Amino acid sequence: MIIHGGVMPDVFMIDFSANAPLPFAELLGRFVNPAAVINRYLFHPNPQGARLVSPQVTLIVHEDAPFEVDWRRPYELQPARHRVEAGQFHLLPAHTPMEVAWEGEQRAVIITFRPDFVDRIVHKQFKGDAPRLRAQAALSDALVQSLCTELSGRIRAKGQHRRACAEAIATLLVIHLLACFGVGGTVQPSITGGLTSAQQRLTLDYIGTHGRQEFDVDELAAAAGLSRRHFQRAFKQSFGETPCRFAHNTVMAAAVELVLGTQKSITEIALDLGFKNFGNFSTAFKRHTGMSPEAFRRRNG
């Protein structure tokens, strides 16, 4: 179940709110609401992988027996393999391509949030300064699981109040996703078993200062008042990645944005990101994307 490097998987722009059939999934049920569209799909095996991108913020909640999924961003050299259990979910921001592969049939609830609905929440609840969502796989959160169960129950529910109830549940769900699984913006509340909101803010501030260099996890754990082992476990529960991987992905995401989104020279970008020299930056960039910064800019610019 590996997405082979160098082989471009099929690309699908998937609008889960539309009625268009999917080549690898069967629609089992749907509930359309002004806030969100809730679908239940049966996904067929797709071991060769596909590049998926959706125009909406999308939540994929697994419902069946545990299975393994390969998941990677297009510029990452190797996929990360995740074991996914019932109740765990994947988070896909709008217009964010991900390469995914899996084996066996899997049943999942797909919830897509309408862009204007998310924009209203950002404006009202976060005063326009909402945390930025990142693509993440195999997340666990008791509140998300509970809210998604309630929303998926609306597929077959009847009654004049089901739309109003669904919109209220979707509102709470979007606020929780932005606050707990976003980066930056307002202070994030804690997740059960993870870091407290104060520890999360301390961690993000520390990585913002030191993340472009090698930093001491023991120092960060001590600042959070935790042992190294407890801190690493709580950090992964809150952010879905280890501290070092999170810091590395943060700086590499910034590097990709600067290489593609600015006219700065590669040397300028390396210095801006805190690398000691061009060579160190080029090596790190190639290890992360599979290409040198110059080749990446030529291919994707």
C-alpha positions as CSV (number, residue, x, y, z in Angstrom):
1,M,0.0,0.0,0.0
2,I,2.7,2.4,-1.0
3,I,2.4,5.5,-3.3
4,H,5.5,5.0,-5.4
5,G,7.8,8.0,-5.6
6,G,8.1,9.4,-9.0
7,V,4.7,8.1,-10.1
8,M,2.0,10.7,-10.2
9,P,-1.3,9.2,-8.9
10,D,-4.6,10.0,-10.4
11,V,-5.8,13.5,-9.4
12,F,-9.4,14.1,-8.3
13,M,-10.9,17.4,-7.5
14,I,-13.6,16.1,-5.1
15,D,-16.6,18.2,-4.2
16,F,-18.3,16.0,-1.6
17,S,-21.2,18.4,-1.5
18,A,-22.0,17.6,-5.2
19,N,-23.8,14.6,-6.6
20,A,-21.0,13.6,-9.0
21,P,-20.1,9.9,-8.6
22,L,-16.6,9.0,-7.3
23,P,-14.5,6.4,-9.1
24,F,-13.5,4.7,-5.8
25,A,-16.5,5.3,-3.5
26,E,-20.2,4.6,-3.3
27,L,-22.6,7.1,-1.7
28,L,-24.8,5.5,1.0
29,G,-26.6,8.6,2.3
30,R,-26.5,12.4,2.3
31,F,-28.0,15.3,4.3
32,V,-27.6,18.8,2.8
33,N,-27.7,21.8,5.2
34,P,-26.9,25.5,4.8
35,A,-23.9,24.9,7.1
36,A,-22.5,21.6,5.9
37,V,-23.1,18.6,3.7
38,I,-23.0,15.2,5.6
39,N,-22.3,12.1,3.5
40,R,-21.8,8.4,4.3
41,Y,-19.6,6.6,1.8
42,L,-18.3,3.1,1.2
43,F,-14.8,3.5,-0.1
44,H,-13.5,0.7,-2.4
45,P,-9.8,-0.4,-2.3
46,N,-7.3,2.0,-3.8
47,P,-3.9,0.6,-3.1
48,Q,-2.2,2.6,-5.9
49,G,-3.3,5.9,-4.4
50,A,-4.9,9.0,-5.6
51,R,-4.2,12.7,-5.2
52,L,-7.4,14.2,-3.6
53,V,-8.3,17.9,-3.2
54,S,-11.6,19.4,-2.1
55,P,-12.8,23.0,-2.5
56,Q,-14.2,22.8,1.1
57,V,-12.9,22.1,4.6
58,T,-13.4,18.4,4.8
59,L,-13.6,16.0,7.7
60,I,-13.4,12.2,7.1
61,V,-14.5,10.1,10.0
62,H,-13.7,6.4,9.9
63,E,-16.5,4.0,11.0
64,D,-15.3,0.4,10.3
65,A,-12.6,-2.0,11.6
66,P,-9.0,-0.7,11.9
67,F,-7.0,-0.3,8.7
68,E,-3.8,1.3,7.5
69,V,-3.7,4.4,5.2
70,D,-0.7,6.0,3.5
71,W,-1.0,9.8,3.6
72,R,1.4,12.5,2.2
73,R,1.6,16.0,0.9
74,P,2.6,16.1,-2.8
75,Y,6.0,17.6,-2.0
76,E,6.9,15.0,0.6
77,L,9.2,12.2,-0.5
78,Q,7.7,9.4,1.5
79,P,4.1,8.9,2.8
80,A,3.4,8.5,6.5
81,R,1.5,5.3,7.3
82,H,-1.3,5.6,9.9
83,R,-3.3,2.9,11.6
84,V,-6.9,4.3,11.7
85,E,-9.6,3.1,14.1
86,A,-13.3,3.7,14.2
87,G,-13.9,7.3,15.5
88,Q,-10.6,8.6,14.3
89,F,-10.7,11.3,11.6
90,H,-8.7,13.0,8.9
91,L,-8.8,16.8,8.4
92,L,-8.3,18.3,4.9
93,P,-8.3,22.1,4.5
94,A,-9.9,23.6,1.4
95,H,-7.8,23.4,-1.8
96,T,-5.1,21.3,-0.1
97,P,-4.0,18.3,-2.2
98,M,-3.1,15.1,-0.4
99,E,-1.9,11.7,-1.8
100,V,-3.8,8.9,-0.1
101,A,-3.7,5.1,-0.5
102,W,-5.5,2.3,1.3
103,E,-6.6,-1.3,1.0
104,G,-9.9,-3.0,1.6
105,E,-13.4,-1.5,1.8
106,Q,-13.9,1.2,4.4
107,R,-17.0,3.0,5.5
108,A,-16.7,6.7,6.5
109,V,-18.7,9.8,7.1
110,I,-17.6,12.8,5.1
111,I,-18.5,16.3,6.4
112,T,-17.8,19.3,4.2
113,F,-18.4,22.8,5.5
114,R,-19.6,25.5,3.2
115,P,-17.0,28.3,2.7
116,D,-19.4,31.1,3.5
117,F,-20.4,29.3,6.7
118,V,-16.8,28.9,7.8
119,D,-16.1,32.6,6.9
120,R,-18.9,33.7,9.2
121,I,-17.5,31.7,12.1
122,V,-14.0,33.1,11.5
123,H,-15.4,36.7,11.5
124,K,-17.7,36.3,14.5
125,Q,-15.8,33.9,16.8
126,F,-12.2,34.7,15.9
127,K,-12.6,38.3,14.8
128,G,-11.1,37.3,11.5
129,D,-7.9,35.9,13.1
130,A,-8.7,32.2,13.0
131,P,-5.9,29.5,13.4
132,R,-4.8,28.0,10.0
133,L,-5.9,24.5,9.5
134,R,-3.3,21.9,8.3
135,A,-3.9,18.6,6.7
136,Q,-3.7,15.9,9.3
137,A,-4.5,12.2,9.5
138,A,-5.7,9.7,12.1
139,L,-6.6,12.3,14.7
140,S,-8.5,11.4,17.9
141,D,-10.8,13.8,19.8
142,A,-13.8,12.8,21.9
143,L,-15.8,15.9,21.2
144,V,-15.2,15.7,17.4
145,Q,-16.3,12.1,17.5
146,S,-19.4,12.9,19.4
147,L,-20.4,15.9,17.2
148,C,-19.8,13.9,14.0
149,T,-22.0,11.1,15.3
150,E,-24.7,13.6,16.0
151,L,-24.3,15.1,12.5
152,S,-24.2,11.8,10.7
153,G,-27.5,10.9,12.5
154,R,-29.2,13.7,10.7
155,I,-28.8,11.8,7.4
156,R,-31.9,9.7,8.3
157,A,-33.5,11.9,10.9
158,K,-36.8,13.5,10.3
159,G,-38.5,16.5,11.9
160,Q,-38.8,20.2,11.3
161,H,-35.9,21.1,13.6
162,R,-33.2,18.8,12.2
163,R,-31.7,21.5,10.0
164,A,-31.4,24.0,12.8
165,C,-29.9,21.3,15.1
166,A,-27.4,20.4,12.4
167,E,-26.3,24.0,11.9
168,A,-25.8,24.4,15.6
169,I,-23.7,21.2,15.8
170,A,-21.7,22.2,12.7
171,T,-21.0,25.6,14.3
172,L,-19.6,24.1,17.4
173,L,-17.6,21.5,15.4
174,V,-15.9,24.2,13.2
175,I,-15.0,26.3,16.2
176,H,-13.5,23.3,17.9
177,L,-11.5,22.3,14.8
178,L,-10.1,25.7,14.3
179,A,-9.2,26.2,18.0
180,C,-7.8,22.8,18.7
181,F,-6.3,21.7,15.4
182,G,-5.3,25.0,13.8
183,V,-1.9,26.8,14.0
184,G,-1.6,30.5,15.0
185,G,-4.5,32.8,15.5
186,T,-6.2,32.8,18.9
187,V,-5.2,30.7,21.9
188,Q,-6.1,27.1,21.5
189,P,-8.0,25.2,24.3
190,S,-6.6,22.0,25.5
191,I,-7.6,18.5,24.1
192,T,-8.3,15.7,26.5
193,G,-5.0,14.0,27.3
194,G,-3.0,16.7,25.5
195,L,-1.4,19.9,26.4
196,T,-3.4,22.6,28.2
197,S,-4.1,25.9,26.3
198,A,-1.3,27.6,28.1
199,Q,1.1,24.8,27.3
200,Q,0.1,24.9,23.7
201,R,0.6,28.6,23.4
202,L,4.0,28.3,25.1
203,T,5.0,25.5,22.8
204,L,3.9,27.4,19.6
205,D,5.7,30.5,20.7
206,Y,8.9,28.5,21.4
207,I,8.7,26.7,18.1
208,G,8.1,30.1,16.4
209,T,11.3,31.3,17.9
210,H,13.5,28.2,17.7
211,G,11.7,26.1,15.1
212,R,14.1,27.2,12.3
213,Q,17.0,25.8,14.2
214,E,17.6,22.6,16.2
215,F,15.9,23.0,19.6
216,D,16.1,21.1,22.8
217,V,12.9,19.1,23.5
218,D,14.0,18.7,27.2
219,E,14.1,22.5,27.5
220,L,10.7,22.9,26.0
221,A,9.3,20.1,28.2
222,A,10.7,21.7,31.3
223,A,9.2,25.1,30.3
224,A,5.8,23.3,30.0
225,G,6.4,21.7,33.5
226,L,6.3,18.2,32.1
227,S,8.8,15.3,31.8
228,R,10.2,14.7,28.3
229,R,8.1,11.5,27.9
230,H,4.8,13.1,29.1
231,F,5.4,16.2,27.0
232,Q,6.1,14.3,23.8
233,R,3.0,12.1,24.3
234,A,0.8,15.2,25.1
235,F,2.2,17.2,22.2
236,K,1.4,14.5,19.7
237,Q,-2.1,14.2,21.2
238,S,-2.6,17.9,20.7
239,F,-0.9,18.5,17.4
240,G,-0.9,15.0,15.7
241,E,2.9,15.0,15.3
242,T,6.1,14.8,17.4
243,P,7.6,18.1,18.4
244,C,10.6,17.7,16.1
245,R,8.4,16.7,13.1
246,F,6.0,19.5,13.8
247,A,8.8,22.1,13.9
248,H,10.4,20.6,10.7
249,N,7.1,20.6,8.8
250,T,6.4,24.1,9.9
251,V,9.6,25.5,8.6
252,M,9.4,23.4,5.4
253,A,5.9,24.6,4.7
254,A,7.2,28.1,5.1
255,A,10.1,27.3,2.7
256,V,7.7,25.9,0.1
257,E,5.5,29.0,0.3
258,L,8.5,31.4,-0.1
259,V,10.1,29.4,-3.0
260,L,6.8,29.4,-4.9
261,G,5.2,32.7,-3.7
262,T,8.1,35.1,-3.8
263,Q,10.8,36.3,-6.2
264,K,13.5,36.0,-3.5
265,S,16.7,34.2,-4.2
266,I,17.1,30.8,-2.6
267,T,20.0,32.2,-0.5
268,E,17.7,35.0,0.8
269,I,15.0,32.4,1.7
270,A,17.6,30.2,3.5
271,L,18.8,33.2,5.6
272,D,15.2,34.3,6.3
273,L,14.4,30.9,7.6
274,G,17.4,30.8,9.9
275,F,19.6,28.4,8.0
276,K,23.3,28.9,8.4
277,N,24.0,28.7,4.7
278,F,22.5,27.8,1.3
279,G,23.8,24.3,1.4
280,N,22.1,23.3,4.6
281,F,18.8,24.7,3.4
282,S,19.1,23.1,0.0
283,T,19.8,19.7,1.6
284,A,16.8,20.0,4.0
285,F,14.5,21.2,1.2
286,K,15.5,18.3,-1.1
287,R,15.1,15.8,1.7
288,H,11.6,17.1,2.4
289,T,10.3,17.5,-1.2
290,G,12.5,15.2,-3.2
291,M,13.8,18.2,-5.3
292,S,16.2,21.1,-4.9
293,P,14.7,24.5,-4.3
294,E,15.6,25.6,-7.8
295,A,14.1,22.5,-9.4
296,F,11.0,22.8,-7.3
297,R,10.5,26.4,-8.3
298,R,10.9,25.6,-12.0
299,R,8.5,22.7,-11.9
300,N,5.8,24.3,-9.9
301,G,6.2,28.0,-10.5
